C-alpha cells in the first residue's frame, strides 16, 4: 500500500513544484496539502500515546514538551511503513526533482527524525538544524515534515513558521500543521524555522513525521552547524525563573561559544583534505 501521493504527480506537476520550491521565500521550500492518502481514522489510533515509554522526552528550554521516537523498529505500523516509503527510490527521485539537489540519501537510523510530538504549551524556538551527520559522514540538505493533526486551525497554535535569517521579528510564512500536509524545505544556515505560538490546552498534541535527507558531497555554501543553532532567546527568558543577570550571563556565554564553535568547524572544514579536492 502506498501511503503518499508522490507517484500521482504528473511531469507538469513536478515541474511546477520545482519552480515553487526554487522561488519560495524566505528560503526554498514547498507545501503539499493532502499528500497523505490515509484518513486519520484509519491510522491515528496506532500513534503512541503521550504516556508511552517509547518516547524520548526532550523537555528542553527551547523546545519544551517535545517527544521523539527515532527507532524505526519500535515505531508502530503504519507509521513505520510511511517512513520507509519516504526513504525508498521513488520518494528520493521525487525529492531530487523538486529540490534540484542530486544524489540524495536517506538516514536509515532516523537520527533526530521519525515520529515527533509536542504537548500542550509546547513551542519550538526558531532555529537552523545540525548540518553534519557524523554517523554517516554526510551533509543535511532537506527536511521533510508530514503533519498528523486532524481538525487543526490557527487558534490551536503550533503553526510552522519560516523566518528571514536577517530579521526574526516576525515569520515570513506560517503553515498550518493540518492532517496530511507535507512540507519540504532546504536545510542550511539560512533556513530558520520553528513555532512560537504555544500549542493550545484544548489540543492533546501536535504530531508529525520528520525525515532528513543528505548528500555525500558538501554543499557549495558551508553551513557546518555541529549543534542546533537557536535564533530566538526570548522564549528562553519567559520559561526560565533564574535572575535576569544570570540569564543574561548564560546567553552571552552561549553566543560566544556558538561563535567559537562555528569558527572551529569552519577551520576544520577548510583543513579537511576533501576540501582541497583531495580524496
C-alpha positions as a Markdown table, in Angstrom:
| # | Residue | x | y | z |
|---|---|---|---|---|
| 1 | Unk | 0.0 | 0.0 | 0.0 |
| 2 | Unk | 1.2 | 3.5 | -0.9 |
| 3 | Unk | 0.5 | 6.0 | 1.8 |
| 4 | Unk | 1.6 | 9.1 | -0.1 |
| 5 | Unk | 0.5 | 10.6 | -3.4 |
| 6 | Unk | 4.1 | 11.1 | -4.6 |
| 7 | Unk | 3.6 | 8.8 | -7.6 |
| 8 | Unk | 0.4 | 10.6 | -8.6 |
| 9 | Unk | 2.1 | 13.8 | -9.6 |
| 10 | Unk | 2.5 | 14.3 | -13.3 |
| 11 | Unk | 5.5 | 15.7 | -15.1 |
| 12 | Unk | 3.8 | 19.1 | -15.2 |
| 13 | Unk | 3.0 | 18.9 | -11.5 |
| 14 | Unk | 6.6 | 18.1 | -10.6 |
| 15 | Unk | 8.0 | 20.9 | -12.8 |
| 16 | Unk | 5.6 | 23.4 | -11.1 |
| 17 | Unk | 6.6 | 22.2 | -7.6 |
| 18 | Unk | 10.3 | 22.6 | -8.6 |
| 19 | Unk | 9.6 | 26.1 | -9.7 |
| 20 | Unk | 7.7 | 26.9 | -6.5 |
| 21 | Unk | 10.5 | 25.4 | -4.4 |
| 22 | Unk | 13.2 | 27.5 | -6.0 |
| 23 | Unk | 11.2 | 30.7 | -5.9 |
| 24 | Unk | 9.8 | 30.4 | -2.3 |
| 25 | Unk | 10.7 | 32.9 | 0.3 |
| 26 | Unk | 12.4 | 33.3 | 2.8 |
| 27 | Unk | 14.3 | 30.1 | 1.6 |
| 28 | Unk | 13.4 | 27.3 | -0.8 |
| 29 | Unk | 10.5 | 25.2 | 0.3 |
| 30 | Unk | 7.2 | 23.8 | -0.9 |
| 31 | Unk | 4.0 | 22.8 | 0.8 |
| 32 | Unk | 1.8 | 19.9 | -0.4 |
| 33 | Unk | -1.6 | 19.8 | 1.2 |
| 34 | Unk | -3.3 | 16.4 | 1.2 |
| 35 | Unk | -0.1 | 14.5 | 0.4 |
| 36 | Unk | -1.1 | 11.6 | 2.7 |
| 37 | Unk | -3.7 | 9.2 | 1.3 |
| 38 | Unk | -4.7 | 7.6 | 4.5 |
| 39 | Unk | -7.5 | 9.3 | 6.5 |
| 40 | Unk | -6.9 | 9.9 | 10.2 |
| 41 | Unk | -9.5 | 7.4 | 11.5 |
| 42 | Unk | -7.6 | 4.6 | 9.8 |
| 43 | Unk | -4.2 | 5.2 | 11.3 |
| 44 | Unk | -4.1 | 7.7 | 14.2 |
| 45 | Unk | -5.2 | 5.1 | 16.7 |
| 46 | Unk | -1.8 | 3.5 | 16.3 |
| 47 | Unk | 0.1 | 6.7 | 17.2 |
| 48 | Unk | 1.9 | 6.2 | 20.6 |
| 49 | Unk | 0.0 | 7.7 | 23.5 |
| 50 | Unk | 1.7 | 10.6 | 25.3 |
| 51 | Unk | 2.5 | 8.4 | 28.3 |
| 52 | Unk | 4.1 | 5.7 | 26.2 |
| 53 | Unk | 7.6 | 4.6 | 27.3 |
| 54 | Unk | 8.6 | 4.6 | 23.6 |
| 55 | Unk | 9.1 | 8.4 | 23.6 |
| 56 | Unk | 12.3 | 10.2 | 24.2 |
| 57 | Unk | 11.3 | 13.2 | 26.2 |
| 58 | Unk | 13.2 | 16.3 | 25.2 |
| 59 | Unk | 11.7 | 18.8 | 27.5 |
| 60 | Unk | 14.4 | 21.3 | 26.7 |
| 61 | Unk | 14.4 | 25.1 | 27.2 |
| 62 | Unk | 14.0 | 25.9 | 23.5 |
| 63 | Unk | 11.5 | 23.1 | 22.8 |
| 64 | Unk | 9.5 | 22.3 | 25.9 |
| 65 | Unk | 7.1 | 19.4 | 25.7 |
| 66 | Unk | 8.9 | 17.8 | 22.7 |
| 67 | Unk | 8.7 | 14.0 | 22.3 |
| 68 | Unk | 10.6 | 12.0 | 19.7 |
| 69 | Unk | 10.7 | 8.4 | 18.6 |
| 70 | Unk | 13.5 | 7.6 | 16.2 |
| 71 | Unk | 13.9 | 3.8 | 16.4 |
| 72 | Unk | 12.1 | 2.5 | 13.3 |
| 73 | Unk | 11.9 | -1.0 | 14.8 |
| 74 | Unk | 9.9 | 0.5 | 17.7 |
| 75 | Unk | 7.6 | 2.8 | 15.6 |
| 76 | Unk | 4.2 | 1.2 | 15.2 |
| 77 | Unk | 2.6 | 0.5 | 11.9 |
| 78 | Unk | 1.5 | 2.1 | 9.7 |
| 79 | Unk | 3.9 | 4.9 | 10.6 |
| 80 | Unk | 7.0 | 2.8 | 10.2 |
| 81 | Unk | 5.8 | 1.9 | 6.7 |
| 82 | Unk | 5.2 | 5.5 | 5.9 |
| 83 | Unk | 8.7 | 6.4 | 6.9 |
| 84 | Unk | 10.2 | 3.6 | 4.9 |
| 85 | Unk | 8.1 | 4.7 | 1.9 |
| 86 | Unk | 9.7 | 8.2 | 2.1 |
| 87 | Unk | 13.2 | 6.6 | 2.1 |
| 88 | Unk | 12.7 | 4.5 | -1.0 |
| 89 | Unk | 13.9 | 5.3 | -4.5 |
| 90 | Unk | 10.6 | 6.8 | -5.9 |
| 91 | Unk | 10.5 | 9.3 | -3.0 |
| 92 | Unk | 14.2 | 10.1 | -3.4 |
| 93 | Unk | 13.8 | 10.7 | -7.1 |
| 94 | Unk | 10.7 | 12.9 | -6.4 |
| 95 | Unk | 12.6 | 15.0 | -3.8 |
| 96 | Unk | 15.6 | 15.4 | -6.1 |
| 97 | Unk | 13.5 | 16.7 | -8.9 |
| 98 | Unk | 11.5 | 19.1 | -6.7 |
| 99 | Unk | 14.6 | 20.4 | -4.8 |
| 100 | Unk | 17.1 | 20.3 | -7.6 |
| 101 | Unk | 19.5 | 18.5 | -5.2 |
| 102 | Unk | 21.0 | 15.4 | -6.8 |
| 103 | Unk | 22.1 | 12.1 | -5.1 |
| 104 | Unk | 20.0 | 12.5 | -2.0 |
| 105 | Unk | 20.5 | 9.9 | 0.7 |
| 106 | Unk | 18.0 | 9.0 | 3.5 |
| 107 | Unk | 19.1 | 8.3 | 7.1 |
| 108 | Unk | 18.1 | 4.7 | 8.0 |
| 109 | Unk | 18.9 | 5.5 | 11.6 |
| 110 | Unk | 16.4 | 8.4 | 11.6 |
| 111 | Unk | 18.8 | 10.5 | 13.7 |
| 112 | Unk | 16.5 | 13.2 | 15.1 |
| 113 | Unk | 13.7 | 12.1 | 12.7 |
| 114 | Unk | 10.9 | 9.6 | 12.9 |
| 115 | Unk | 7.8 | 10.5 | 15.0 |
| 116 | Unk | 7.6 | 14.0 | 16.5 |
| 117 | Unk | 5.1 | 15.1 | 19.1 |
| 118 | Unk | 4.7 | 18.3 | 21.1 |
| 119 | Unk | 2.3 | 18.6 | 24.1 |
| 120 | Unk | 0.0 | 21.5 | 25.0 |
| 121 | Unk | 2.0 | 24.6 | 25.8 |
| 122 | Unk | 4.9 | 23.4 | 23.7 |
| 123 | Unk | 6.9 | 25.7 | 21.4 |
| 124 | Unk | 10.0 | 25.3 | 19.3 |
| 125 | Unk | 12.2 | 28.4 | 19.1 |
| 126 | Unk | 13.3 | 29.5 | 15.6 |
| 127 | Unk | 16.5 | 27.7 | 14.7 |
| 128 | Unk | 18.6 | 26.1 | 12.0 |
| 129 | Unk | 19.4 | 22.4 | 12.1 |
| 130 | Unk | 22.6 | 20.5 | 12.7 |
| 131 | Unk | 24.3 | 20.3 | 9.3 |
| 132 | Unk | 26.7 | 17.3 | 9.6 |
| 133 | Unk | 25.6 | 13.7 | 10.3 |
| 134 | Unk | 28.9 | 12.3 | 11.6 |
| 135 | Unk | 27.5 | 8.8 | 11.9 |
| 136 | Unk | 27.1 | 8.6 | 8.1 |
| 137 | Unk | 29.7 | 11.4 | 7.3 |
| 138 | Unk | 27.1 | 13.2 | 5.2 |
| 139 | Unk | 25.6 | 16.7 | 4.9 |
| 140 | Unk | 22.0 | 17.6 | 5.7 |
| 141 | Unk | 20.2 | 19.2 | 2.7 |
| 142 | Unk | 16.5 | 18.7 | 3.0 |
| 143 | Unk | 13.9 | 18.4 | 5.8 |
| 144 | Unk | 10.5 | 16.7 | 5.1 |
| 145 | Unk | 7.6 | 17.0 | 7.5 |
| 146 | Unk | 4.2 | 15.4 | 7.3 |
| 147 | Unk | 1.6 | 16.6 | 9.8 |
| 148 | Unk | -0.8 | 14.3 | 11.5 |
| 149 | Unk | -3.3 | 16.7 | 13.1 |
| 150 | Unk | -7.0 | 16.4 | 12.0 |
| 151 | Unk | -9.2 | 19.5 | 12.5 |
| 152 | Unk | -6.3 | 21.8 | 13.3 |
| 153 | Unk | -6.8 | 25.5 | 13.0 |
| 154 | Unk | -4.6 | 28.6 | 13.7 |
| 155 | Unk | -6.2 | 29.1 | 17.1 |
| 156 | Unk | -4.6 | 25.8 | 18.2 |
| 157 | Unk | -1.1 | 27.3 | 17.9 |
| 158 | Unk | 1.9 | 25.3 | 16.8 |
| 159 | Unk | 1.9 | 26.6 | 13.2 |
| 160 | Unk | 5.2 | 26.1 | 11.4 |
| 161 | Unk | 7.0 | 29.5 | 10.9 |
| 162 | Unk | 9.7 | 30.3 | 8.4 |
| 163 | Unk | 11.9 | 33.3 | 9.1 |
| 164 | Unk | 14.3 | 35.5 | 7.1 |
| 165 | Unk | 17.6 | 34.9 | 9.0 |
| 166 | Unk | 18.3 | 38.6 | 8.9 |
| 167 | Unk | 15.1 | 39.6 | 10.6 |
| 168 | Unk | 13.5 | 37.4 | 13.2 |
| 169 | Unk | 10.9 | 39.8 | 14.4 |
| 170 | Unk | 8.0 | 38.1 | 12.6 |
| 171 | Unk | 7.8 | 35.0 | 10.3 |
| 172 | Unk | 7.7 | 35.4 | 6.6 |
| 173 | Unk | 5.4 | 32.4 | 6.2 |
| 174 | Unk | 3.2 | 30.5 | 8.5 |
| 175 | Unk | 2.0 | 26.9 | 7.7 |
| 176 | Unk | -0.9 | 25.2 | 9.4 |
| 177 | Unk | 0.1 | 21.7 | 10.6 |
| 178 | Unk | -3.1 | 20.1 | 9.3 |
| 179 | Unk | -3.6 | 16.4 | 8.6 |
| 180 | Unk | -1.7 | 15.1 | 5.6 |
| 181 | Unk | 0.2 | 18.4 | 4.8 |
| 182 | Unk | 3.7 | 17.7 | 3.6 |
| 183 | Unk | 6.4 | 20.4 | 3.9 |
| 184 | Unk | 9.7 | 20.1 | 2.1 |
| 185 | Unk | 12.4 | 22.7 | 3.0 |
| 186 | Unk | 16.0 | 23.3 | 2.3 |
| 187 | Unk | 18.3 | 22.8 | 5.4 |
| 188 | Unk | 21.2 | 25.2 | 5.7 |
| 189 | Unk | 22.4 | 28.0 | 7.8 |
| 190 | Unk | 19.7 | 30.4 | 6.5 |
| 191 | Unk | 16.6 | 28.1 | 6.8 |
| 192 | Unk | 15.3 | 29.4 | 10.1 |
| 193 | Unk | 12.1 | 27.6 | 11.2 |
| 194 | Unk | 10.2 | 26.8 | 14.3 |
| 195 | Unk | 6.8 | 27.5 | 16.0 |
| 196 | Unk | 6.5 | 30.2 | 18.7 |
| 197 | Unk | 2.7 | 30.1 | 19.3 |
| 198 | Unk | 2.2 | 27.6 | 22.1 |
| 199 | Unk | 0.0 | 24.6 | 21.4 |
| 200 | Unk | -3.4 | 25.3 | 22.9 |
| 201 | Unk | -4.5 | 23.4 | 26.0 |
| 202 | Unk | -7.6 | 22.2 | 24.1 |
| 203 | Unk | -5.4 | 20.1 | 21.9 |
| 204 | Unk | -3.8 | 16.9 | 23.2 |
| 205 | Unk | -0.7 | 17.1 | 21.0 |
| 206 | Unk | 0.9 | 18.3 | 17.8 |
| 207 | Unk | 2.0 | 15.2 | 15.7 |
| 208 | Unk | 4.3 | 14.8 | 12.7 |
| 209 | Unk | 6.6 | 12.6 | 10.8 |
| 210 | Unk | 10.0 | 14.0 | 10.2 |
| 211 | Unk | 12.7 | 12.9 | 7.8 |
| 212 | Unk | 16.1 | 14.4 | 6.9 |
| 213 | Unk | 17.9 | 13.9 | 3.6 |
| 214 | Unk | 21.7 | 14.2 | 2.9 |
| 215 | Unk | 24.3 | 14.2 | 0.3 |
| 216 | Unk | 27.8 | 12.8 | 0.5 |
| 217 | Unk | 29.1 | 15.8 | -1.4 |
| 218 | Unk | 29.4 | 19.0 | 0.5 |
| 219 | Unk | 27.1 | 21.8 | -0.5 |
| 220 | Unk | 28.8 | 24.8 | -2.1 |
| 221 | Unk | 27.8 | 27.1 | 0.8 |
| 222 | Unk | 29.4 | 26.0 | 4.1 |
| 223 | Unk | 26.9 | 25.5 | 6.9 |
| 224 | Unk | 28.7 | 23.3 | 9.4 |
| 225 | Unk | 26.5 | 23.5 | 12.4 |
| 226 | Unk | 27.6 | 20.9 | 14.9 |
| 227 | Unk | 24.6 | 21.8 | 17.2 |
| 228 | Unk | 21.2 | 23.2 | 16.7 |
| 229 | Unk | 21.5 | 26.9 | 16.2 |
| 230 | Unk | 18.7 | 28.5 | 18.2 |
| 231 | Unk | 18.0 | 32.1 | 16.9 |
| 232 | Unk | 15.4 | 33.4 | 19.4 |
| 233 | Unk | 16.2 | 33.6 | 23.1 |
| 234 | Unk | 13.2 | 35.5 | 24.4 |
| 235 | Unk | 11.3 | 32.2 | 24.8 |
| 236 | Unk | 14.2 | 31.1 | 27.0 |
| 237 | Unk | 13.7 | 34.1 | 29.2 |
| 238 | Unk | 10.0 | 33.5 | 29.6 |
| 239 | Unk | 10.4 | 30.0 | 30.7 |
| 240 | Unk | 13.5 | 30.4 | 33.0 |
| 241 | Unk | 12.9 | 31.5 | 36.5 |
| 242 | Unk | 16.5 | 32.5 | 37.2 |
| 243 | Unk | 17.5 | 36.1 | 37.8 |
| 244 | Unk | 17.9 | 38.3 | 34.7 |
| 245 | Unk | 21.6 | 38.8 | 35.4 |
| 246 | Unk | 22.3 | 35.1 | 35.5 |
| 247 | Unk | 20.1 | 34.6 | 32.4 |
| 248 | Unk | 21.9 | 37.3 | 30.5 |
| 249 | Unk | 25.3 | 35.8 | 31.5 |
| 250 | Unk | 24.2 | 32.4 | 30.2 |
| 251 | Unk | 23.0 | 33.9 | 26.9 |
| 252 | Unk | 26.3 | 35.8 | 26.5 |
| 253 | Unk | 28.3 | 32.7 | 27.2 |
| 254 | Unk | 26.1 | 30.7 | 24.8 |
| 255 | Unk | 26.5 | 33.1 | 22.0 |
| 256 | Unk | 30.3 | 33.3 | 22.5 |
| 257 | Unk | 30.6 | 29.5 | 22.5 |
| 258 | Unk | 28.4 | 29.2 | 19.4 |
| 259 | Unk | 30.6 | 31.7 | 17.6 |
| 260 | Unk | 33.7 | 29.8 | 18.6 |
| 261 | Unk | 32.2 | 26.5 | 17.6 |
| 262 | Unk | 31.3 | 27.9 | 14.1 |
| 263 | Unk | 34.8 | 29.2 | 13.7 |
| 264 | Unk | 36.4 | 25.9 | 14.7 |
| 265 | Unk | 34.0 | 24.0 | 12.4 |
| 266 | Unk | 34.9 | 26.3 | 9.5 |
| 267 | Unk | 38.6 | 25.8 | 10.1 |
| 268 | Unk | 38.2 | 22.1 | 10.3 |
| 269 | Unk | 36.1 | 22.2 | 7.0 |
| 270 | Unk | 38.9 | 24.1 | 5.3 |
| 271 | Unk | 41.6 | 21.8 | 6.6 |
| 272 | Unk | 39.9 | 18.6 | 5.6 |
| 273 | Unk | 41.7 | 17.0 | 2.6 |
| 274 | Unk | 38.5 | 16.7 | 0.7 |
| 275 | Unk | 38.0 | 20.5 | 0.9 |
| 276 | Unk | 41.1 | 20.9 | -1.3 |
| 277 | Unk | 39.9 | 18.4 | -3.9 |
| 278 | Unk | 42.0 | 15.5 | -2.5 |
| 279 | Unk | 40.5 | 12.1 | -2.0 |
